[in-house]
């Protein structure tokens, strides 16, 4: 696999023969040049702002000095690509309104702006001399030692590092061999220094925590969009079945009923009666399916009425005690309703309970639901009870599902979903 950064490249055996040592050298050299330019710019801006501080023009200059870290950080995020191919995310938010004033207000209020200013000051005051010193010691010095035989051939003598005089070929070749060793060591050290500098720069101007936070926010938004799209698609399917297939089955049932009245007794009448019964059964199943997809009572009257309807249709007697401030968002109501329906179905199929209870309320920005039964207990997720699916459905809305079901009962299913009352 191709290394994505200089640290990964250093762990490979072919590092010295790759482009990574030269990319590290280019990163340090460009850092030295950029840092010197930033130092000059900051000094000139600070001097101009100090001289004109009493004048009106002084405020823009001082503001410009405060925002000096923004373009420096943008340049540094581009330079990071020399030693780290992973894109550094821009931590700044987009202004809520167009225009320079909105941009300035947004930038001044952001923590990232002041963190980047601190990076620019550190870069101009300390980091670029380190870059320059590391580059000079680790690349030009070994190259000059390697070039000792070339100096001897051109000038008749060579002075290694301006200190040791070399006049013979054996000594020149020995210095060249030593230079190759120093060059290999310098190449490795260039990668280490460049990797450390890049890590520090990323920590200051593009922290991975901010990038992770942005990804989490986008994931949450995309999850909300998926939930809304899912609910809209389910409503469309329910509407199409109700207005399409159900009406056709009703018409078919009526036609078969009229045909039974007109048919004389005999085999034909018996076949028509059988077809009429099958059509009635199919219509009943379709109505139950439509009710399960998105019951009309839930859409028209809300969660309380829908839960009461589900309790009436339950195989086990159910007491309902819900206190809600009104309608909730459609996604929350749908999730809560189907959790209640699945839980009551599990009670009827597996618990052996004689009675169940559904209670809940809206408190502190959360919908709280409790489904309790007096059955045998021992319910576990992943054993065909459907609890894993319920937990997944609730987690999509940042909710939480907890189960208490000791052997012998009772069983308590608790659901918490953060939400706001629908406007």
N, C-alpha and C positions, 0 to 999 in steps of 0.2 A: 504494500500500500504506500502511495506517495505521502511523504511526511507533510503535515499541515503547518508545522512551525519549526523553529530552530531547535527547540528542545527535543522534539521527535527525531529530527535529523541527527542530532548529536549522539543519539542512542544507536544509530545505524553504523555498520562497519565502513561504509563508503562515504562517510561525511566529508573527509578532506578532499575527495575527488569530485564532490558535487559542487553546485553553485552556492550552497548555503554559507560557506566562509566568506565569499565575496559579497553576498547579500548582507551578511552581518557587518562587514567592513563598510559597505555603502550606507547602511543604517546609521552607524556611528559617525561617519564623516558628514552625512547630511544633517545629523543631529547637532554636530559641532557648529556647522555653518548656520543652521536655523536658529540655534540658541544665541549665537552672537548677534544675529539680526534682531531677535526678540529683545535682547538686553538693550541694544541701542534704541529700539523703538520705545521700550518702557521708560528708559531714562529720559529721552527727549519729551515723551508725553508727560511724565511727572514734572519735569522742569517747566514746561510750557504751562501746565495746569497750576503749578505753584506761583509762577510769575503773574498769571492772569486770574488768580483765584478771586480777586475782588471785583473783577469785571464780569459782565454777563456771559462773555465767551468762555470764561473759566469753567462753568458748570458743564457744558458739552465736552470740554477737554477731559475733565475729571471723569465724566460718565464714560467717555471713550476709553480711558485708562482702565476703568473697572470692567469694561466689556472686552478688554484686550485678550483675555483668555479664550474667548469663543473662537476667533479665527485660528489662533494657535492650536487649540484642541482639534479643530477640524483638519488642519494640516497634519497633526500628529496621528490622527486616525487613518489618514492616507499613508503616512510613512510606516505605520505598523505592518502594512501588507508586505514590506520587504522581508520581515522575519516571522510574520504570523499571518497566514492566509485566511484565517477566520475573520469575517467582517466585524469591525468594532461598531456597535450600535450607537447612534446619536441619542444621547439621553434627553435632549431638549424636546419640549412639547410645542406643538403648532399653536400659534396665537389664535384666540377665539374670533378675532376680527381682523380684517385686512388693514394695512397701513403701518407706518413706521412707529407710531406711538404705541399701538397694541403690541408690536414686536418688542419694543424696549421695555414696556411694563412687564411682559411675560418673562423676558430674560432676567430682569433685575430681581424678580420674585423667585426665581428658580434656584434651588440649591446647587444644581449642576453648574450654573454660571460662576458662582463663587468658588466652587471646587476647581473649575478650570482656570480661574484667575490665580488660585494658589499654585496650581501646576505650572502656569506660565512663569510666576515669580521663582519657583524652585528650579525650573528649566533654565531661566536666564541667569540665575545666581550660582547654581551649583552643578546641574546635570551636564550642561554642554561642555564645561572644562573636563569633566570626567570622560565624556565621549571623545573629545579631542586627544586627551592623554592616552586613553586606551588604544585608539586608532594608531597614534604615532608610535607607541611602544611595540604594538603587536603586529604591525604590517611593514611600515617603512624600515624599521631597524633590522628585522630579519632579512628583508630584501637587500639592504645595503651590505650585510655580511655575506649573503649568497653571491653578490656581485663582486666580491674581492678578486677573483681571477680576471674578470673583465677589466677592472681598474688597473691591474698589473699589466695586462696586455696593452692597454691604451696609453698608460702614463709611465710605465716602467717600474712603478712602485704603487703600493696601495696603503692607505691609512684606515684601518678598521675602526669605525665609530670615532674617527678623529683622534684616536688614542694610540693604537698599536700600529707600528710601521711594518709592512710586509714587503720584502724584496725578492723572495724566492717562490718558486712554484709549489714545492711541497707544503709550505706554510699557507699559501693562498688556497690550495685545494683543501687543506684541513679546515681553514676558516669557512670555506664554502660548504663543506659537509656539516659543520656546526650550524651554519646559517639555515640549512635545510631542516635540521632538527628544530631550531628555534622557530622556523616558519610553520612547521607542522603544529608545534605547541601553541604558537600564536594564533593559528587558525582555529584551534579548539577553544582557546581563551576568548577569541573574538565572538564565537558563538555563545559562550557563557555570559559575557558582558552584555552582548546585544539582547540575549533572551531575558536577562535580569532587567535591563532597561525597558524592554517592551512590556514585561509583566508589571513593572511599576507604573508605566504610562497608562496601561489598560486599567489598572486599579484606580488611578486618579481621574481619568477622563471617560472611561467606558467600563465601569464596574459590571461584572457579570451578574451581580444581584439586580441591578437596574434592568439589564437585558432580560433576566429571568422574570422580573416583575412585569415587564412589558408583555412577555409571552403569556404569562398567567392571565393578565388582563384581556389580551386578545382571545385566549382560549375560553375565558368566561363569556366574553361577548359572542364568540362563535357558538358556544354551547346554548346560549339563550336564543340565538337565531335558529339553531337547529330545533330546539323545543318548539318555538313558534311555528316553524315550517311544518313540523310533525303534526301539531294540533290543527293547523290549517288544512293539511292534506287529509287528516282523519275526518274533519268536518265535511270536506268535499266528497269523500267516499260515502259517508253517511247520507249526505244529501242526494247523491246519484242513486244510491240503493233505494232510498225512500221515494224519490220522484220517478225512478225508472223501473228497476226490476220489481219492486213491490207492487206498483200499479199494474204492471203486466200480469203478475201472478193473481192479483185481485180480479182482473178482467178474465183471466183464464178460469179461475174458480167459478165465477158467475156463469161463464159460457158452458162449463161442464154441468153446473147445476141445472141450467135451463135444458140442456140436452137430456139429462136424466128424466126430467118431467115429460119431455116429448117422446122418449124412447119406450116402445112396448116392452112388457116383461120378457125376460129371456137373457141369453148370454151377453148381448150388447149392453143391456141395462146394467148387468153386473159389472162389466168392464168399465162402463162410465162411472158407476158408483165408486169403484176402486180408484180410478183416476182422479175423481173428485176428492176423495179422502187424501190421496197423495199430494194433491195440489194444496189442500188445506194444511197438511203437515209442513210442506215446504214453505208456505206463507208464514206459518207460526214460527218456524226456525229462522226465517229471514227477519221477521220482526224482532226476535230475540237477539239476532246478530246486530241489527241496527241499534237496538237499545244498548248493547254492549260496547259498540264502537264509540258512540257519544250520545248518551240518552238525552232526549228532548227536555226532560224535566231539569237536567243539569244546566243546559243552555238557557232555559227560560226562567228558572226559579232559583238556581244557585245550589250550593253544596248541601245546605241543610235539608232542603226538600229532596235532593237526590239520594242522600244517605238514608233518609226516612223511607224512601221508596225501596232502596236496596234492603233495608231491614224488613220491610213487609214481605219481600220475596225470598227471604232467607229461610232455609230449612230448619234453623234453630231460632227460637224466640229471641228477639233482640230489643234491648232498651236503648233509646237514643237520647243523648243529652248534649246538644251542641249549642254554644253561645258565640255567635259570630257578629262582627260589626256591620255586616252587609256582604256584598259581593266581593270576591277576591279575583285575582287575575285568572284568565281562562286556563293557563297552563297549570297553575297551582290547584285550582278546583278540579281539573281533570286528573292530575296525579293523585290528589287526596281521595277522590272518589274511587278510582280504580284500586288504590291500596285497600280501602275499606271493603270493596267488593271481593277482592282476592282473599283478604283476611277472613271474611265471613264464609267464603267458599271453603277455605281450609278448615274453619271451625266445623262446618257441616260434614266435611269428608273425613277428617282425621282425628278430631279431638274427642269425640264422644260426649260433648258438652250438652247439658240440659238447658243452658241459658247463656247469652252473651250480652255484652254492653259496649256501645260506642259512645264515647264522650270526647269533648274537646272544647277549645276556646282559642281566641286570638289574644296573645299577650306579648308585650315587649317586641313587637315587630315580627312575631313568629306565629304560625298556625300550629297548634298542638293537638294531636289526635291520640286517643288511647282506645285500643280494641282489646277487651278482656273477655275471657270465657272461663267456665268452671269445669273444663274438661280434664283429661288425664295428664296433660302437659307433655314434656319431653320433646317439644318441637325443636328442630335444628335446621339451619340453612344448608342447602345443598343436598337434601334428602327427598327431593321431589315435592317439597312444600311450596315452592315458588317464592320463598323469602329472599333469595338472592336477586331475583328479578325485581322484587319490590324495592330492595335497597338500592339497586342501580337506578331505578326510576326516580327515587327520591333524591339520590345524590346528584342527578342532573340539575336539580334546582338548588344545589348547595344545602340540601336537607340531610337529615340523619334519621336512621331507623334503628331502634334498639329492641331486643327481644328478651323477655324473662319468662322461661317456661321450665321450671323444675319438674322432675318426675313426680307425678301425682297432682300437678296443677297448683294453682291456676296459671293460665298463660296470659301475659300482658305484652301487647305489641304497642310500642310508643313511636310516634312519628313527629318530627319537628321540621318545618319548612319555613325558611325566612321569606317574608313577603310583605306587601303593603296592601291595604284595602284599595279596590279599584275605584278610580275617580268616576 
